Amino acid sequence: MLQLHKPEDYVIAIVMTFNFFGFVVRTFNFLGWHWKYYVVYYQSFYRETKMMVILVGQEK
């Protein structure tokens, strides 16, 4: 992708689904950091929503 002479659009997708909080926790764990030292989380702002799943094709 970085070696192309003409820029193109790409979608990067994985098979698993995560909510945002799960994404943050996994990312910080990958980096070896503890998320509670860096993230401010207020339970009063938390809102349960249905997870939207978007399926992507492998072809361009």
C-alpha positions in Angstrom: 0.0 0.0 0.0 2.8 2.5 0.9 4.7 1.7 -2.3 2.0 2.7 -4.8 2.6 5.7 -7.0 -1.1 6.6 -7.0 -3.0 6.7 -3.7 -6.0 4.3 -3.3 -8.6 3.7 -0.6 -8.4 0.6 1.6 -10.7 -0.9 4.2 -8.9 -3.0 6.9 -11.2 -5.5 8.6 -10.9 -8.3 11.1 -13.2 -11.3 11.8 -13.8 -10.4 15.5 -16.1 -7.6 16.8 -15.4 -5.4 19.8 -17.2 -2.6 21.5 -15.1 0.6 21.9 -14.2 -0.1 25.6 -13.0 -3.6 24.6 -10.9 -2.1 21.8 -9.3 0.3 24.3 -8.5 -2.4 26.8 -7.1 -4.7 24.2 -5.0 -2.0 22.7 -3.5 -0.9 26.0 -2.8 -4.5 27.0 -1.0 -5.0 23.7 1.2 -2.0 24.5 1.8 -3.3 28.0 0.1 -0.2 29.6 -2.7 -0.2 32.1 -5.6 1.7 30.7 -6.8 3.0 34.1 -3.8 5.3 34.3 -4.5 7.0 31.0 -8.3 6.8 30.4 -11.0 8.8 32.2 -14.2 6.7 32.3 -17.5 8.0 33.7 -20.2 5.4 34.3 -22.8 8.1 34.2 -22.0 8.7 30.5 -22.2 5.0 29.6 -25.1 4.1 27.3 -25.9 0.6 26.2 -26.5 0.4 22.5 -26.9 -2.4 19.9 -23.6 -3.2 18.3 -23.7 -2.4 14.6 -21.8 -5.1 12.5 -20.5 -4.2 9.1 -19.5 -7.0 6.8 -16.9 -6.3 4.1 -15.9 -8.2 1.1 -12.3 -9.3 0.4 -12.3 -8.1 -3.2 -11.4 -4.6 -4.1 
